[in-house]
């Protein structure tokens, strides 16, 4: 059977796949982008709540630290194409940027579509075709060393179409936000070609907690709190920042960043607690001294009046219930034991983690194609010649704040450049 042949087929029209297509382009070479959804870059269009936190201002070593144990894999890619390079890349396309709290960069327009449109203009200008609604079902290598790519395409009435290619780049994303097309297809394709896939799990995801305490506080945001994860009586991780209570547990930036640890521990069948320090700048002794000062100065006032000085309004009835102290009790009558219970609760407001949100609520995926099987300087497979990977399909992930998108663009850029040089 006669098959359409391409010099390179790129699977996935997200940030990694699109920038790779642009960077791999040579007028003499045929490149094809395959996208299973009805249009490209759907997840990118929604990123940052539609605003697109494209990267972060952090310097290289600090930036890498946000990727945990697999950070070294990205060092070369970031040294070649990093945050300033990425911003300049899009500035040349007319996109203007602004820097926000936490070193996060956004388009000045607050429109992720500006980034998408700029990428698609580049692809169109180079006459690189994108086949939408093209689901890749299988990849294999022929005896001649060519890749045989089988797809189901709606424009072909759902029939299977076979393509061949000298090179293939898999940039299908992970499993988070499956409605955007990220359903883990790339993991299956990588496995078909002999690659090891580290078990995926959702990350940057809300945490579900036991009981009705969090739902009672739904909508309450806490800023400048320290949140720690505890397992078997030991602190596993701690971060400072902002969080919010939800109808099923905890969310917000600091919770999302801690979720990787929580999810891992829960999957290991461990008992996990999340502890909130509402007064992180004060040690226990200092908190006690502050409570004593309030008691000495306002001894005839009620216990509830003290809580008003220490807590957001929504937390007061919860604390009264948990402490089992009458709200109208005079401060001068508060015992040392009651004072201690208040201090401990202010410093260790604890919730038992029982689960976590699904991939539909996860921002990124932990796990993916094993990094030891990929050359970090080219993104080429160490197992299969002319096979490349880029983006979230690789086993690298970071905290929220623009780090993950930078990784997608940087690995895509490196892969594209390597493909071009290998033609």
N, C-alpha and C positions, 0 to 999 in steps of 0.2 A: 504494500500500500504506500502510495506517495504521501510523504509528510512534509508540511511546511517546516523549513529549517531556519534556526536563528543562531546568531553567534552567542547571544546570551539571553536567557529568560529569567526575569525577576519576578518572584512570586510574592505578592503583597505590595499594595500601593499606599503604604503609610509613610511616615517621615523617613525611615531607614531605606525603604525601597525606592522612593522617589528621588532622594538625593543621590543614591547609588546609581540610578539610571542616568542622571545628569552627568555625574562624574565619570561614568564608564563610556560615555558617548564618543564614538569616532564616526565620521561621515561614511566611512567604508564598511561599517559593521551594522548588522541588523540586531536591534535590541527590542524585546517585547516585555511589557509589564502585564501580569495577570492579577486581576482583583476579583475576588468572589462576590463582593457586595455590588450594589447598583451604581455606586460612585466611589471614587478614591478618597482615602484619608478621612473616613468618618470619625474615627476615634480622635484624630488630631483636631477636627472641627469642634469637638466637645471638650477638649482638654482645658484644664484650668477654669472649669465652669463656663466654657465658651470664650475665655479670655486668652488662653495659651500662655502658661508660664514656661517660656521656651528654654530658659537656662538660669543659672545662678552666678552671682558675682564672685563667689568664693575662689580663692587661689587653688592651684592644682592639688596640693597635698590635702588641704582641708576638704576639697571637692571629692577627692577619691575616698576619703574616710567615710563618707556617707554610703559607700557601696559595700561595707562590711568585708567579709573574708575573701571575696573574689575581686577586690579592687585592683590588684596588680594587673589583671588582664586588660584593663582599660587604659593603663598608663601611657602606652605608646599611642593609641588612638587619640587621647586627649592632648598629648604633646604635639601631634600633627594638626589637629583641628579642634580647638577648644572654644570657650565661651565668647571671647572677643572675636574670634574668626567667624563663629556662627552668626553673631549680631551683624558683623560687616557683610556677611554673605547675603543677608536679607535687606540690609540697608541699601545695597546696590540695586535691589529690586524696588526701592522706594518705601520700604517699611521703616517707620520710626518707632523707637522703643523708649520705655520709661523704667526706672529702677524703683522697686517698692521694698517694704519692710522684709527683713530676712535675706536681702541680697537677690530678690527674685526679679527677673526681667520679664516684662510683658510688652506686647505691641501698644503703642500710645493710644490706639483706637479702642483697645479692649476687645478686639475682634480676632479670634483664632483664624477666621476665614482669610485674613490678610496673609497669613503664613501659607495656608493651603493654596490660595490663588497664586502667590508668588512661585511656589513649587510647580504648580500645573502650567503656568506660563512658560517656565524654563523647559519643561518636558515637551510642551507643544511646539515651542520654538525650534527644538532639536528634532522634531518630527518622530518622536518615540511614541509608538502606539500603546494605548492602555486598553486591554480587553476587560470590560466589566462583566459581572455575572458569570465569571469563569472559575469554577471550582476545580482545583487540582486534586485528583483522587489518587494518583500514583506516580512515582518517579522510579526509573531504573536505568542502569547503564547497559548499553548494548556491547556486543563483542568488539565493536569498532571504537569503543570509548565515548560514544555519543550518549547524551541523556535523552531518554524517551519520557516525555511528560504527557500524561493523560489528563484531560480536563472534561468536565461536563459544562456545556455553555448553553444558556437559555436561547441565545440567538441561533443555535443549531438544533432547536426544538428538543433540548435535553439529551441529545446524542453525545456519545463519547467521542472526543476529538483527540488525535495524537499529534504531538509536536516533537521536534527534535532540536537539540541545542548542544553547542560545544561547552557552554558554561551555564551554571544555574546558581542563582542567589536566592536563598530562602529568607524572607523578611516578613513573616506572617504575623508577628506579634506573639503575645502569650495567650492567656485564657480570660483575662479580666475584661469587663464590659462586653460579653459575648454578643450582644445585640449589634455591636459595631463590626462584627466579623471575627473578633479574636476568640476563637474557640479551640485553640490548641492544634490546629491542622499541621503547623510546621513541625511539631514534635513527632507526629506520625510519619511525616515525609522524611525527617531526619533518621528516624528509626528504620524506615524501609531501606535506607542507604547505609545502614550499619552503625549509626551513631548512638551513643548512650544519652538518655534524657534523664536528668535529675528530676525526681518526682515534683510536679508543679503543686503549688499551694497559693491561695490568695494572699496578697499583702497590701499594705496601706488600706486597711479595711476596718470598719467599725467592730468593736468588741461587744459581745453579748454578756450580760451579767445576771447573777442569781437574784431572785426576789423582785419586789416591786419598788425598791428604793430608787433606782435610776429612772424608771418611768414616771415616778412622782416628781422628779426634778427635770423632766423633759423640757428642753429649750433653754435651760440655764447654761450660760457660758462662763467659764472661769479663765481668767487671764493671769499670767505670771504665777502659775502653780508648778510644783515639781511632782511628777508622776513616776512611780517606780513599779516594776514588775517583780513579784516575789514567787519563789517556787521552793518547796521543801525547806522553808525557813531562811532562805538565802535570797539576797537581792540579785536579780538577773540583769536588770538594765534600769536606767533612770534617765529621764529627760525633763527639760524645763520648757514651759510654753503655755499654749492655750488649748482648752478642751471644751467639749459640750456634752451634756446628757441627752440621751435619745429615748425613744419609746421602748427600746430593748437593751440599752446599755450605755456605752461610752463611745464618743467619736471626737472629731476635731484634730488639728494638726499633730499635737503631741501624742495622742492615742494612735493615730494612723502610723506614725513613725515607730511606735512601740509594738505595733500589731505583728510584725514579723516574728518577734520573740515570743509573743503570746500564742500565736498560731502554731509555731513549732513545738512549744511546750505542751499545748493541748493535744496536738497530734501524737505526742509521746505518752499520752494518758496521764500527764502530771496534773496535780492540783495547783492552780494558778490564781494569785490574788493581784489586784491592781490597787495600789495605795496612793492617795492624793494628799500631798502636803500643802495645806491651804496657807501656811505661813513660812514659805521656804527660806526667807532671808533671816528668820529668827530661829536660834537653837531652842531646844525644849526649855532650858533655864530662862531664856529671854522671854519666851511666851508666858511662862509662869509669872515672871516679874511684871509683865504687862497686865495680866489678869489681876494680880494683887494690887497694882496701882489703881485700877478701875474700882476694885472692891473698897479700897481705903478712901478713895475720893467720892464714891457714890454709894456708900453702905446702905442707905435707906431705899435705893432704887431696886427694881425687880431684876431677877436673873435674866428675863427676856430682854431688858434694856441693855444688859451687857452683851448679849448675843447680837443685838443690833449694831454694836460697835465693831464686832468681829467678823460678821458674816453677811453675805448677800441675803436679801429678804426671803427668798425661796428656800434657803437652807435652814432657817430658824426653826420651823415646826419639826423638821426632820431631826435636828440636833436635840430639841427638847424631848422628843420621843426616845431617841437612842440613849440619851443621858439619864432619862427618867428623873428629871429634876423639875418641880413645879415652876411654871413660868413666872408666877407672882411671888416666888420666894425672895425675901430680901437678900441682897448681896452680903450683908454683914452676917447672915446665917449660913452662907455657903461653906461647907466643910472642906478640909484639905483634900479628902478623898474625892469629893465632887469636883474640886478645882483640877485635880490630877486627871480625872476622866475627861474633862473638857480639853485640857492641854493635849492629851494623847489623841483625842478625836480630831482636833485641829491639825495635828501633825501627821496623823495616820488614819485618814478617812478611807476605809477599805471596802473593796468589792470583790466578790469571787467571780472570776471569768468562767463562763460555761460554754462559750462558743464564739463564732465570728461570722461576719457577713459572707454571703456567697460571692462567687466571681462577678456577679452582676453589680455588686457594690464595691468591688476591689479596684483600686487604681492601677496596680501592677501585679505581676505574677512572680513569685519566687520559684526558682527552678528553671529548667530548660536544657538546651543542648550543652553538654559538658564542656567547660572551657579548655580542659587539657587536650581536647580533640580538635581545637581550632587554633590556627596561627594568629596571635594577636596583632602582628604587623601587617597582615593581609586580609584577615577574616576568612582565609581559605581553610577548608577541612584538612586536617592532617591525615585523614583516613581515605578520602576520595578526592582525587585530583580534579580541579576545576569546579568544585562545589564550594559555595561561600555562604556565610551566615551574617546577618546584621539585625540589630534591634533587640526587642524583648524576647525573641525566640531563644536567645543565648542566656545562659544561667548567670545573669548579672541583674541586680536591682538595687534601688536606693530609696532613701527617705523622700518624702514630698518636698518640693521646693525648686523644681526645674532640673533636677539631676538626671532623671530617667529620660527626659526628652533629649537632653544633651547627649546621653549615651547612644540613643537611637540615631541621631544625626551624625555623631562622630564615627560610629562603627559603619554606618552606611556610606559615609564619605570615604573612609579607608578602604572598604570593600570595592567601591566604585573605581577608585584610583588604581587599586591592584588589578582589577579586571581589565581596565584600559591598558595598563602596562603589559599585561600578559597576552594581549591580542597579537 
